Amino acid sequence: MTERTVFQSLSQRHVLSLQPHASVWEAACVMTKANCGSVLILDTTGNMLGILTERDLMTRVLAKALNPQTTTVAEVMTHNPQCVTPETKVSEAVLIMIERGFRHLPIVTSASKIIGVFSVRDALPREISNAVNLAEFHDQVNDALG
């Protein structure tokens, strides 16, 4: 059985997005309504500026006692997020998430078209296990190389 790609595994194929001047409160409402853990921040031409996630809301807004109605998403988003291509294997994407502490990876074509956001929820347990094994192997190789 061939391994799925991130595009094949997407549970939601629509892209949730806001412009940078939107408030954090608006973002939380949009994310809640869509039952989605992230929203992409796009400029008026559709270029991705960043991503705002549930974790960003918790660590950059709530934990700092910022006012969600006056704080813009541009102030607290993750700028220039790491992206993957539609052909990226799920285990490769999960490995990136494990090694870098991400839970969401935008999927962007070679022509810079945004086609979705891969979430850790989109990965199957088998693929998560494969990625964990790969991460452990990388650690062993790094330890051996010093």
Sequence and secondary structure as in RCSB ss.txt:
>XXXX:A:sequence
MTERTVFQSLSQRHVLSLQPHASVWEAACVMTKANCGSVLILDTTGNMLGILTERDLMTRVLAKALNPQTTTVAE
VMTHNPQCVTPETKVSEAVLIMIERGFRHLPIVTSASKIIGVFSVRDALPREISNAVNLAEFHDQVNDALG
>XXXX:A:secstr
    BHHHH S  S  EE TTSBHHHHHHHHHHHT SEEEEE TTS EEEEEEHHHIIIIIITTT  TTTSBHHH
HSEES   B TT BHHHHHHHHHHHT SEEEEE TT  EEEEEEGGGS HHHHHHHHHHHHHHHHHHHHH 
